[in-house]
Amino acid sequence: MILTNIAARAEFSEEKMGKLTLAKGGYLYAGLNCFLPGQEHKAHTHEGQDKMYVILEGSGEATVGEHASQVTTGDLVLAPSGVVHSLRNTSAANLVVLVVFAPPPSK
């Protein structure tokens, strides 16, 4: 499978952060999280899964454990299994994030 220009596939919703599956294999999952200004993915954890965010477009604030940081295009965030994490669009522009899980979600 080869996907090109994945950021252009972003889907946004006024109600909540948009989520889109790009690829799912036996050992890895890739998708997009799409945030309008002010939207967030509230603090949560994944037991038995590592999660990586790559900021494709826009900027916001990422929190992993007790550490919060501003993130922008090209930045990478890693949330190891069991560590609380969140992501919020703090800008006036859209935020598009590549999300990678290993292993993939079961649903």
N, C-alpha and C positions, 0 to 999 in steps of 0.2 A: 504494500500500500504506500502510495506517495500522495501527500496532500500539499498543495501550494497555497500561499497567501492565507494562512489560517486566520489571521486577525480579521480579514474581510468576512469571515463566516459568523462573526459575532451577532448574537441576538439579544436585544434589550427588552425589558419589560418595566412598565411604570410601577407595577405592584411589588416586585422583588428582583433581586439579582438574577440575571439570565444564566442558565446552565446549558451546555451543549456538549455532547459526547463527540469526540473526533475519532478515537480509535480505542479498541479494547482487545487485549490479548490475554493469554493465560496467566501472565506474570506482570502486566503493566497496563495502566489506563491513562489516556490523555483526553483532556476536555478543555473547554473554555468557560471561564467565569466572566460575566459581562456586567459591569456596574455603571449605572447612571450616576451623576453627581449626588453625593449624600448616601448612596446605598452601601450596605455592608454585609459581610458574611460574619455573623456573630461568633464569639469565642466558642470553640468546640474542640474535641479530640477525636483521634482515630486510633483505637487499640489494634495493634497488629499491622498497621499500615504507615509507611512513611509518605509524606505529601510534599511536593515541590511546586512552588509558584514561580513562573517566569513572567515578568511584566512586559507585555507586548506593546501596549499603547497606554498612555496616560500616567497618572501618579496617584498615590494614596498613602495610607499608613498600614503597615503590617505589624502584628504583634505575635511573638513566639515566646511562650513562657512568660517571663517578667520583662522581656525586652521589646520595646516598641521603636519603630524606625520609619522614617519617610522612605518610600520606594518610588522609583520611576522607570521608564522604559529601559529595558536591558538588565534590570536587577533580578536577582534570584533569591527566593526565600525557601528555607527548608524547615519543615515541622516534623521532627521524628515521631515515631509511634508513641502515643500516650501523652504528648506535650500539647497543652492548650494553645490554640492559635486563632487569629482572626485577621480579616482584611477589610479595609474601608476606603471608599473613594472620597478623598478630602478635597478634590479639585472641582473646578467648574466644567471640566471636560469628561468624556466617557473614559472608563478604565477597562481594558481588555487583558485578561490574564490566562496564560496557559497553565493548566493544572495537571500534574502527573502524580498518580498513586502507584505504589507497589507494595503489596500485590493489589490488583484491581478490586473495586467494590464488588460485593457479592450480588447486588441487585441490578 
